[in-house]
């Protein structure tokens, strides 16, 4: 599948990161995944929480799945929030329900690099990659899409 050229956005603060999550949410469909890359403290959880709240309700309790590894939410489509930081082997992703989550809904995945060199082998063709990094006082988000996401980024605004 062709990968789109990157869309780069400057996120001046946590609110801008949240707006990006909220802007991604209505474009997300069952079977698709959002992969969140970046070092600790870059806003991956902030973006994931905003995306999940946009799919559920604004006051939804969205705890970090750092210790549980995954949290499931009733929404349309159903969404599973994975934090793979503590995985030691890529095949552990199947043990915590990644395959089932994508069969029934969509997945937001923090630390997708724990899936190995080819996350697409686990996730299928339709995915959005968001890489967060420092940019002055804020953050930079580089987005690229594969599969169904090839056409979904062109009108994304924060």
C-alpha positions in Angstrom: 0.0 0.0 0.0 1.4 3.4 -0.8 2.1 5.7 2.2 1.1 9.3 1.9 3.6 12.1 2.2 3.7 13.2 5.8 1.3 15.8 7.1 3.1 17.9 9.7 1.2 19.8 12.3 2.5 22.1 15.1 0.8 21.5 18.5 1.4 24.5 20.7 0.0 22.9 23.9 -1.9 19.9 25.3 -5.2 21.5 24.1 -3.9 21.4 20.5 -2.9 17.8 21.0 -6.4 17.0 22.3 -7.9 18.8 19.3 -5.9 16.5 17.0 -7.3 13.4 18.7 -10.8 14.8 18.4 -10.2 15.6 14.7 -9.0 12.0 14.0 -11.9 10.3 15.9 -14.7 10.8 13.3 -12.5 9.5 10.5 -11.8 6.2 12.4 -13.6 3.1 11.2 -13.8 -0.5 12.4 -10.7 -2.5 11.4 -8.4 0.6 11.5 -5.7 1.5 13.9 -4.0 4.6 15.1 -0.3 4.1 16.0 1.2 6.7 18.4 5.0 7.0 18.3 7.2 9.3 20.4 9.3 9.3 23.5 7.9 9.6 27.0 6.1 12.8 27.7 5.3 13.8 24.1 1.5 13.6 24.5 0.6 10.1 23.2 -1.8 9.6 26.1 -3.3 13.1 25.8 -4.0 12.4 22.1 -5.5 9.0 22.8 -7.7 10.3 25.6 -9.1 13.0 23.4 -9.8 10.6 20.5 -11.6 8.2 22.8 -13.6 10.9 24.5 -14.7 12.1 21.0 -15.9 8.6 20.2 -17.7 8.1 23.5 -18.6 11.1 25.7 -16.6 14.2 26.8 -16.6 13.1 30.4 -15.6 9.5 29.7 -13.0 8.2 32.3 -10.0 7.2 30.1 -7.3 5.8 32.4 -3.9 5.0 31.0 -3.6 1.3 30.1 0.0 1.3 31.2 -0.5 -1.5 33.7 -3.7 -3.2 32.3 -2.1 -3.0 28.8 -5.6 -2.5 27.2 -8.9 -0.7 27.9 -12.0 -1.3 25.9 -14.7 1.3 25.2 -18.2 1.0 23.9 -18.5 3.5 21.1 -19.2 3.6 17.4 -17.0 2.0 16.3 -15.9 0.2 19.5 -12.4 1.3 20.4 -9.5 -0.4 22.3 -6.7 1.6 23.8 -3.4 -0.3 24.0 -0.2 0.7 25.7 2.4 -1.8 24.6 5.3 -0.3 26.5 5.6 -3.3 28.9 5.4 -6.0 26.1 8.6 -8.0 25.8 7.7 -9.9 22.6 5.4 -8.9 19.7 3.3 -12.1 20.0 2.1 -10.9 23.4 -0.1 -8.4 21.5 -2.3 -11.4 20.5 -2.5 -12.5 24.1 -4.1 -9.2 25.1 -6.6 -9.1 22.3 -5.2 -6.9 19.6 -6.6 -9.2 16.8 -10.1 -9.3 18.4 -10.1 -5.6 18.9 -9.6 -5.0 15.2 -12.1 -7.7 14.2 -14.8 -5.9 16.2 -13.7 -2.2 16.2 -10.6 0.0 16.0 -7.4 0.3 18.1 -5.4 3.2 19.4 -1.9 1.9 20.1 0.8 3.6 22.2 4.3 2.2 21.7 3.5 0.3 18.5 7.2 -0.3 18.0 6.8 -3.2 20.4 5.0 -5.0 17.6 8.3 -5.5 15.8 9.7 -4.2 12.6 6.5 -4.6 10.7 3.5 -3.5 12.7 1.4 -3.8 9.6 1.7 -7.6 9.8 -0.4 -7.3 13.0 -2.7 -4.5 12.1 -3.7 -4.9 8.5 -3.6 -2.2 5.8 -5.7 0.6 7.2 -3.7 2.6 9.7 -2.7 6.1 10.7 0.8 6.7 12.0 1.2 9.7 14.3 4.8 10.5 15.5 5.1 13.1 18.2 8.3 15.1 18.9 9.4 18.3 20.6 9.0 21.5 18.7 10.1 24.5 20.7 7.7 24.9 23.6 5.1 22.6 22.0 5.0 19.4 19.9 5.2 18.5 16.3 2.9 15.7 14.9 3.9 14.0 11.7 1.0 12.0 10.3 1.0 9.4 7.5 -1.7 7.1 6.4 -1.9 3.7 4.8 -4.8 1.9 3.1 -8.1 3.7 3.9 -6.1 6.5 5.6 -4.5 7.6 2.3 -7.5 9.8 1.6 -8.5 10.8 5.1 -5.7 13.2 5.9 -6.2 15.8 3.2 -8.8 17.8 5.1 -7.5 17.2 8.7 -7.2 20.5 10.6 -6.5 21.2 14.3 
